[in-house]
Amino acid sequence: MDESSALVGKEKFFDSDTIIISKTDLSGKITYVNNNFLQMTGYKESEVIGRPHSIVRHSQMPRSIFALLWSTIKEKHEIFIYLVSKCKNNDYYWAKANIVPTFNAKNELIAYHCERYAPDKKIIDRHILPLYNELLAIEKNYTNSKEGMLAAIKHIQNILAQNNVNYDEYISSLAA
Ligand SMILES: Cc1cc2nc3c(=O)[nH]c(=O)nc-3n(C[C@H](O)[C@H](O)[C@H](O)COP(=O)(O)O)c2cc1C
């Protein structure tokens, strides 16, 4: 792992009964965060509302996972991803995030909602970090970032095909 993908800063943890919530508009700009989000990240509400959610992006997150996230929620489906995010002071925290599309009364997509739960650290260490390091390595192998992302998505699809599962089944099958 090179420096750009190293987990710098201090890892932070949160309780299993705490839910860290944020909401975005359709373009990923933050429209709402709960107090747990502010406490965990060290931001003030005024510093995050209206900003792209990528302000908390951590370099350990593969682009391919975000591509999968966006292609899924734009299709009006929810998704679970393991997510490491940066705090204001460069500390970081892992979460199991459920990102859900929000609809109006006409069933039109109007926003997105993310709930982050305390993850099982053993699943992160045993499955997610190795997977994300593989994806980052594939992504960095290409000078064209889009080609790298597509190659990493193909790698995820191969893993799913080998295990004969879809992405949701794969995520929920991970055991410590
Ligand atoms: C509701 C919602 C919540 C999100 N929460 C996070 C988050 O906590 N951390 C993060 O890095 N990206 C989060 N994202 C994804 C970002 O919008 C963005 O795709 C990601 O940070 C990658 O940014 P980039 O493509 O500009 O590098 C969220 C997206 C949505 C729709």
The ligand as a MOL file (V3000), in Angstrom:
LIG
                    3D

  0  0  0     0  0            999 V3000
M  V30 BEGIN CTAB
M  V30 COUNTS 31 33 0 0 0
M  V30 BEGIN ATOM
M  V30 1 C -26.4630 9.9130 0.9430 0
M  V30 2 C -24.9900 9.7960 0.5810 0
M  V30 3 C -24.0400 9.7180 1.5890 0
M  V30 4 C -22.6740 9.6040 1.2830 0
M  V30 5 N -21.7840 9.5050 2.3060 0
M  V30 6 C -20.4590 9.4460 2.0310 0
M  V30 7 C -19.4950 9.3900 3.0930 0
M  V30 8 O -19.8210 9.3540 4.2740 0
M  V30 9 N -18.1830 9.3280 2.7480 0
M  V30 10 C -17.7610 9.3600 1.4360 0
M  V30 11 O -16.5540 9.3230 1.1950 0
M  V30 12 N -18.6580 9.3970 0.4150 0
M  V30 13 C -19.9730 9.4440 0.6800 0
M  V30 14 N -20.8840 9.4890 -0.3440 0
M  V30 15 C -20.3820 9.3960 -1.7370 0
M  V30 16 C -19.9500 10.7430 -2.2760 0
M  V30 17 O -21.0910 11.3980 -2.8200 0
M  V30 18 C -18.8950 10.5820 -3.4100 0
M  V30 19 O -19.3890 9.7700 -4.4380 0
M  V30 20 C -17.5830 9.9690 -2.8980 0
M  V30 21 O -17.1200 10.6360 -1.7710 0
M  V30 22 C -16.5130 9.9510 -3.9930 0
M  V30 23 O -16.2840 11.2430 -4.4160 0
M  V30 24 P -15.4720 11.5600 -5.7430 0
M  V30 25 O -16.1000 10.7450 -6.8180 0
M  V30 26 O -15.6130 13.0290 -5.9450 0
M  V30 27 O -14.0590 11.1390 -5.4800 0
M  V30 28 C -22.2510 9.5940 -0.0750 0
M  V30 29 C -23.2180 9.6790 -1.0910 0
M  V30 30 C -24.5820 9.7620 -0.7680 0
M  V30 31 C -25.5970 9.8380 -1.8880 0
M  V30 END ATOM
M  V30 BEGIN BOND
M  V30 1 1 1 2
M  V30 2 1 2 3
M  V30 3 2 2 30
M  V30 4 2 3 4
M  V30 5 1 4 5
M  V30 6 1 4 28
M  V30 7 2 5 6
M  V30 8 1 6 7
M  V30 9 1 6 13
M  V30 10 2 7 8
M  V30 11 1 7 9
M  V30 12 1 9 10
M  V30 13 2 10 11
M  V30 14 1 10 12
M  V30 15 2 12 13
M  V30 16 1 13 14
M  V30 17 1 14 15
M  V30 18 1 14 28
M  V30 19 1 15 16
M  V30 20 1 16 17
M  V30 21 1 16 18
M  V30 22 1 18 19
M  V30 23 1 18 20
M  V30 24 1 20 21
M  V30 25 1 20 22
M  V30 26 1 22 23
M  V30 27 1 23 24
M  V30 28 2 24 25
M  V30 29 1 24 26
M  V30 30 1 24 27
M  V30 31 2 28 29
M  V30 32 1 29 30
M  V30 33 1 30 31
M  V30 END BOND
M  V30 END CTAB
M  END
